[in-house]
Amino acid sequence: MRTAARAIGLCLALGLGPARDLDAQRAGGPARDTAARAPAPPVIVDRAGVMRWAADGREVALFGVNYAAPFAYDFQALTRLGVDPKRAIDQDVAHLARLGVDAYRIHVWDREVSDREGNLLANAHLDLLDYLIARLSARGIKSLLTPIAWWGPGYPAPDHPSPGFSNGYTKPQMAVDTAARRAQARYVAQFVAHVNPYTGRSYRDDPDIIAFEVFNEPWHDLSPPRETTRYINTLVASMRNTGLRKPIFYNISEHFTPEQGHAVCAADIQGVSAQWYPTGLVRGAALPGNPLPNVDRYPLPWADFAGCRDKARMVYEFDAADVAEPVMYPAMARAFRGAGFQWATQFAYDPLAIAHTNTEYQTHYLNLVYTPAKAVSFLIAGEAFRRLPRGFDAGTYPASERFGAVRTSWADRVSELVTDTLFAYSGSTRTTPPAPAALRHVVGVGSSPVVGYGGSGAYFLDRLADGVWRLEVYPDAVPVEEPYSRGSLRRTVTRIIRQFNVMVVTLPDLGGDFTLRALDAGNAHASEVSEGTFGVRPGAYLLTRRGVASAALTPDTVIGGRRLGEFHAPPSTGGPTVVRHEPPSSIRGGGTTQLTFDVVQDMPPDSVLAFVRFAGWQGYLRPIRLRGFASHRYLGELALDTTRTGPLEYAITVFSGATATTYPGAVEGLPTQWDFTGTAHWTSRVEPRDAPLVLFDADRDRARVVGTGHVPGAQPRSDWVAGSGAERAAWLVGADRFGPTARHVAARTMLRDGSATLIADAWARAGRTDRVVPVWQVEPLLPVAAEAAARWASEAMLRVRLRADGTEEVPVEVALVTADGAAWGTTIRATAEWRDVEIPVRALARVPLVLLPRPYPTFLPYDLTAAVSASAPDLTGVEGIQWGFARAAGTADDAPMRALVERVELLLPVRR
C-alpha cells in the first residue's frame, strides 16, 4: 500500500486539495482530516492475495447479486407503476436473505448522483442506495460498491436526462482526459466519505461495506499501459485520502490484453475483478441444448502475472444469459472457486414489482417468486461457493456434474445439494437425503422423497425446535410468453397463480400427525393433516407435531433475523386462459406420440380434450383426454394405427364450468359442433415409420440456430437465403472474413423438442432391447449400453444437403453434438452445386465441442473435449449439429468461407 503522503500529493497535482467531509462541504464548513479517524477494515488482503476477515483470519467467501432498484430503469419502472421503491427494496431484500445471499454489489449510476464537476448529489437515488445498504446490513448481507458505472441510465428504455460528469466523455476518454480525471477523483472521494443517514456511518467506515471497485468495465483503448496504471492510482489515491483502509479492486477482464493486464496488476490496488457471461448475451429467446459444457472452468490469463500474485480475486457480474433451466449457477460457483475467486455477484436480480415483465435486462431473469427453480438453484450455488475450497477441481465435464455435496444434471434438469442437515433441489428428484432425521432445512421446487408437491412455486421448511417447523410456500409461477425476448411493462411473461395445492411432508421429526397454523397476515387457510398430507395455499405456516407445545411462537417472533409471519408474494396475476404448445417435428405413423400443452388459468380446468384429424377431413378422430402431470401441464397420447401419412391438424378444448373454449384461437365451443367458427389448428406431419428423421430444415428451424457470437477479429455469418428451389430456404453460415487473429468460426443447429423420442422409437423398432443409458449417469450399464449404441450407430447415416457460397469448394466440419457434451464429426466438401452428401455415422470421430454462443470475456476457452469414453455417439442423446469453418493456411484476412445448408437427415437402421 502506498503512503498517505503520496496519495495527498496526487490529489494536489490534480488541483483537488485534501479530501473533505461531504456534509461539511455542503454546509460550507471547514475541511477535516479524516484519515486518523478511519476504523480498521473488516476485510484484509494477505500477501498471497487472499481476502480474510480481520477479526479471526478466516477466508472470505461471499456469494450474491447485483440489484438496481435505486437507479436507472428499475427506479423509473417502479415509479411508473406507482410502487414505493422503499417498499420494493424491503420485499426484495427479504427474498435475498431467504435465498441465503450474503453479498451485494452495484455499479452506481454516477450520472444520476453527480454533477458536471463530479460533486456527489444528495437526491432520491442516493437516498435509496443508503436505505438499501441499511436494509442489507440488517440482514447480514455485505456490500461492495463500484462508484463509477459510466453507462447512461435508460437501458432498455432510451436514456433520460441526467446531470453527471460522465455524460461528457466516451468511456475510453474517462481514462485519459484531464478534466474527466479531475471530476472522477473528486466524485470517488466524496462518494467514499458520504455518511449514510440510515446507518449513521460513512461508506468508508461502514463495516458491512467491505470493499470498493473503482470503475465498472473500464476501457483503456486510448491509454498506453503506463498511463492506465497512473489513472488507476490517481483515483485510488483520492479514495485513500479520505482515510479509507478497505480493499480496492479494479477490473482486469474488460477488453483484456496482457499489456493492460500487467498495467492493472501494477496499480496500487488490493484486488482485481472479472465477469463471466458464458452463454453470450441478448439472444432474444431461451437458449436450447445443454449449456453446462460452457462453464466447465474459468482460466485466468493473469494468474501468473507477478504483479497480480498478491491481488485478491472477485467476480463483480456473472450470469448464464438466456438459460431457463436451473442447472448453471452451481456449476459456475464451482468454476469460480476453482479459479480462486472469493466474491461472486450475479447480474442482476429482478425487483419483485417488475419481475412479471422481465424488462430490466431481458437476457437475465432471476427472482425467487417468478423464477423459482432458478432461484433455488442459485441458493444451492451460494452454498457450494461457501463450502468449496479455493482451487477446487471436479474434473472435466461431464464428471464435473457432481462435486462436493452438489449435483447438477442436465439430463434431469435439476440442481441438488444433499447434506445431513440441508436438502435443496431445483426440481423434482428421487434422491433421498442420507439422514432424514438430522435434517434442519429443506428447500425445493417440485417433489422429492421428503416433500410431495404439485405446485410450481418454491417452498422452504426450517426446523425451529423439536417437532416444530416453519413452512413457507410461494405461489405457482407459470411462463406464458418467451421471457428472453424484448421486454415491455405492458407484457407479462410469467403469471402468478395463488391456488390450492396438496402437499405431503415426510419428516421423522414431524411424523404423520401434526398441525398446520397460518402465520402471515391475512392468511386464514386451515387444513386437516392426514398421514402427512394437507392442503396448502401460498403463505407462511407453523407445522407442529401432535403433543408439542408451540403457542409461544407467534407471527411476530423473530428467529434467525426473520419474523415468523414475514411473507412477501404478489396476488394472482389474472387474465385470460393461455395455452402454449410446440408441435412435434414429425409424427411416426403406426406408433404413439406424446403431445404436451401448458394450460394456464387461475383455476384448473375441469377437463381438456384434444381433437385430431388429417388435413382435408371434415371430422376428427376419437377425442383424446389429456391428463395433468405437472403444474398447469397436460399430456395426451396420440396413437395412429394407420399407415396413412401427410399433414395432421389438431386442437384442444378446455372445459371450465359451463364453458368450453378451443385453442389455438380461443374460440367458444367444440370443433365437432356444427356451428363452430374456429379454423386455427396446430399442424405436424405424419411420416412413414422408416422415413429419415429430419435433424435440420432451413424452412422450419430458424429459431433453433445458436450463432457464433463475438469472435475477435472475425465476421461470422448466419443468414437466411433462397434454397435450391423456389419454395425452399437455405441457411447461409460461415465467415465473411477471419481478420488477422481468428482461425475458426462455428455455429450450431439444435434439434426440435421430441426428436430424441423419435430416435428412441427407432431404436425400439430396430429390435434393440438393450437399455441405452447416457454413459455419465449409470455406471453399471456402461459396457452393455455403449456396445449396443455403437453397433446401432455403425449402421446409421447422415445426409446433408448443401453447397458452397461464392467459391468453388468449401470444407465444412459437421459434427453431431450429444447431451453429454461430446461432439462427433468429420469434414465434408461443399461444392458450387447443390448436392446430398452422405456420411456414415461410424465415420464420425471425436472433435472438440465449440462453446456456443461465444462466452465473454473473450479470453475464455473456445472449445472443450468432454471426458466421455464412449467409442461412438449415443444417437438417443443427440441434441444438435455443430458446423465449423477452419481458416486454411495462407488465407487472406478478408477471404470469405461460407456454405448454404438446406437440410440434414438421419437415416436410422430398422428391422427388416
Secondary structure, 3 states (H helix, E strand, C coil): CCCHHHHHHHHHHCCCCCCCCHHHHHHCCCCCCCHHHCCCCCEEECCCCCEEECCCCCECCEEEEECCCCCHHHHHHHHHCCCCHHHHHHHHHHHHHHCCCCEEEEECCHHHHECCCCCECCCHHHHHHHHHHHHHHHCCCEEEEECECCCCCCCCCCCCCCCCHHHHCCCHHHHCCHHHHHHHHHHHHHHHHCEECCCCEECCCCCCEEEEECECCCCCCCCCHHHHHHHHHHHHHHHHCCCCCCCEEEECCCCCCHHHHHHHHCCCCCEEEEEEECCCCCCCCCCCCCCHHHHCCCCCCCCCCHHHCCCEEEEEEECCCCCCCCCHHHHHHHHHHHCCCCEEEECCCCCHHHCCCCCCCCCCCCCCCCCHHHHHHHHHHHHHHHHCCCCCCCCCCCHHHEECCEEEECCCCEEEEECCCEEEECCCCCCCCCCHHHCCEEEECCCCCCEEECCCCCEEEEEEECCEEEEEECCEEEECCCCCCCCCCCCCCEEEECCCEEEEECCCCCCCCEEEEECCCCCCCCCCCECCEEEECCEEEEEEECCCCCCCCCCCCEECCEECCCCCCCCCCCCCCEEECCCCCCEECCCEEEEEEEEECCCCCCEEEEEEEECCCCCCCCCEECEEEECCEEEEEEECCCCCCEEEEEEEEEEECCEEEEECCCEECCCCCCCCCCCCCEEEEEECCCCCEEEEECCCCHHHEECCCCCCCCEEEEEEEECCCCCCEEEEEEEEECCCCCCEEEEEEECCCCHHHHHHHHHHHCCCCCCCCCCCCCHHHHHHHHHHHHHHHCCCEEEEEEEEECCCEEEEEEEEEECCCCEEEEEEEEECCCEEEEEEHHHCEEECEECCCCCECCCCCCEECCCCCCCCCCHHHEEEEEEEEECCCCCCCCCCEEEEEEEEEEECCCCC
